[in-house]
Amino acid sequence: MSLRQMKKRRSIRQYTGQDISDSLLNELLETAARASNTGNMQLYSVVITRSRTNKEKMAPAHFNQPMVTAASVVLTCCADANRFVKWAEQRKARPGFDNFQIFIAAMIDAIIFAQAFCTAAEEKGLGICYLGTATYNADKIIEALSLPKLVVPVTTITVGWPADTPEQPERLPLEAIIHHETYTDYTSDDINALYKAKEELSINKRYVKENNKETLAQVFTDVRYARANNEYFSEAYLNVLKDRGFID
Amino acid sequence: MSLRQMKKRRSIRQYTGQDISDSLLNELLETAARASNTGNMQLYSVVITRSRTNKEKMAPAHFNQPMVTAASVVLTCCADANRFVKWAEQRKARPGFDNFQIFIAAMIDAIIFAQAFCTAAEEKGLGICYLGTATYNADKIIEALSLPKLVVPVTTITVGWPADTPEQPERLPLEAIIHHETYTDYTSDDINALYKAKEELSINKRYVKENNKETLAQVFTDVRYARANNEYFSEAYLNVLKDRGFID
């Protein structure tokens, strides 16, 4: 994909329902597997959901976001130390992979794979959407997909042929996310300048109004990512990491 | 980048030393910022290191891997809730972003950005290498880059014009990493079949011999990713997450 195309991309949440062939899907997966990974251990696995029944089974874990059942294919990308450990134990080796640092490496592997897959899929004209809910209700996904110990979902991607052409959402100006040589913390004036365009967008003003809030930030902190939910799902995910063997 | 090119990619660890212009670097960063992120909150920051002094200052944190000082540009990709929290507090909002789930979302954002950047850089002929050491000595990197609370390094990328054309490393066959509908755990025969080609590669046989080991798996479990190191760096990273405010 050219940079010009990459710059025009946006997530797609509505799909035509047209099938994605096995050969195309395999080509995308083969391509994504060429992305970097930790020590070439490939500490990730991807569960492909095509069946309608299984999409419906997973949907509640994703708060019934309609993309799950609308997508042709759902990819659940998992941090996976299980395969490596099974290999090592079969080869007279004594793996010490039941810890947080290995989870972090495996999570990085899974996300790098996911993003390489998304770029490849978009190059072929497909539309994708990431679902952050994979880490909220990981326990339910583990059950739905029969994931063993040392395998934990880290992100879910819905994939299909685009049925709409949504507006590209805004991004903060580049200087908001980039620091040169060392991190320069944001002054109050910096914050005002960096968030001005975002706050003035009519779509964001509408969100504020629809949610009966005073500021756009309140939509995020009170409605979408409220403390109580963040803390509840933090504990839930830490419990999953403990239960799956990545934390003591 | 075409799928054909993406399939041929490999990490590059030797660079010509030729400069990467600001305009090219900015184009790559702008492109990467178009990748997906959590709720369009952009919970990440990237610290760009160009100065030789600062590369040398960071090198020990990366176990003096030569790519750090050889690269034209070093990118330290960070999970960052600091900017969002500063914005929210300035807008009469009460953020609850000091928790593990927000760290996970921010880490995913940072890795997606990193991988989108890498694909864009490779499209332009640059070579990249990920350094997993960013999560090993995160405390040293935090100090070197003056990262504030709620900002934690998750990966480092070295970037430069390629000075070598290494062989493409092997990957496991696709069926090793893909599961259909549910996770099918690996039998002993599966493991033998899936790792056969990898174990028979002459380069991997050489690693076994050079390390005086009996099996390739032992090179990973005894030398490269030994239990004691994994556990030491697990505790170190958890302590960083506590110190930076993402875990109680």
Interface residues (C-beta under 8 A of the other chain):
Chain A: M1 S2 L3 M6 K7 K8 R9 R10 S11 N26 E27 L28 L29 E30 T31 A33 R34 A35 S36 T38 G39 N40 M41 Q42 Y44 S45 V46 V47 I48 T49 R50 S51 N54 D80 N82 R83 F84 K86 W87 A88 Q90 R91 K92 A93 R94 P95 G96 F97 N99 F100 Q101 I102 I104 A105 M107 I108 I111 I112 F113 A114 Q115 A116 C118 T119 A120 E123 K124 I128 C129 Y130 G132 T135 Y136 A144 L145 S146 L147 P148 V151 V154 T155 Q168 P169 E170 R171 L172 L174 A176 I177 I178 H179 H180 E181 T182 Y183 D185 Y186 S188 I191 N192 L194 Y195 E214 T215 L216 A217 Q218 F220 T221 D222 R224 Y225 A226 R227 A228 N230 E231 F233 S234 E235 Y237 L238
Chain B: M1 S2 L3 M6 K7 K8 R9 R10 S11 N26 E27 L28 L29 E30 T31 A33 R34 A35 S36 T38 G39 N40 M41 Q42 Y44 S45 V46 V47 I48 T49 R50 S51 N54 D80 N82 R83 F84 K86 W87 A88 Q90 R91 K92 A93 R94 P95 G96 F97 N99 F100 Q101 I102 I104 A105 M107 I108 I111 I112 F113 A114 Q115 A116 C118 T119 A120 E123 K124 I128 C129 Y130 G132 T135 Y136 A144 L145 S146 L147 P148 V151 V154 T155 Q168 P169 E170 R171 L172 L174 A176 I177 I178 H179 H180 E181 T182 Y183 D185 Y186 S188 I191 N192 L194 Y195 E214 T215 L216 A217 Q218 F220 T221 D222 R224 Y225 A226 R227 A228 N230 E231 F233 S234 E235 Y237 L238
